[in-house]
């Protein structure tokens, strides 16, 4: 049996791993594109202090906006608003005949100061968002390490 908050705690763990992955990416980024001696202490500062070719700079910015920063928002949101045993984000419904659907929904506005202000109009769910973030992180990793191309997403 799945406990009601368990999928979201797993999602939060995955978000943490993705964020840590970005933090590790700062080392090969700094080694190749540094603009100073001292390596910054985090991914955002590293990106701000590197000189990238234009296409790579745009690709990194896209990754920041579509994955890294939203992952941090969702992680903070889960840590702030999901209580032990909470089932407020999860639902189970009978879909077709005897087929049941379980989803761990995510708010459209994870930065909201209160769960009362959450909106769910976009239909975001943890499994779909997790897939998108993992795919984006590995795509950017391939580009940074020279294994992919800038058109991959």
Secondary structure, 3 states (H helix, E strand, C coil): CCCCCHHHHHHHHHHHHHHHHHHHHHHHHHHHHECCCCCCCCHHHHHHCECCCHHHHHHHHHHHHHHHHHHHHHHHHHHHHCCCCCCCCEEEEEEECCEEEEEEECCCCCCCCCHHHCCCCCCCEHHHHHHHHHHHHHHHHHHHCCCCCCCCC
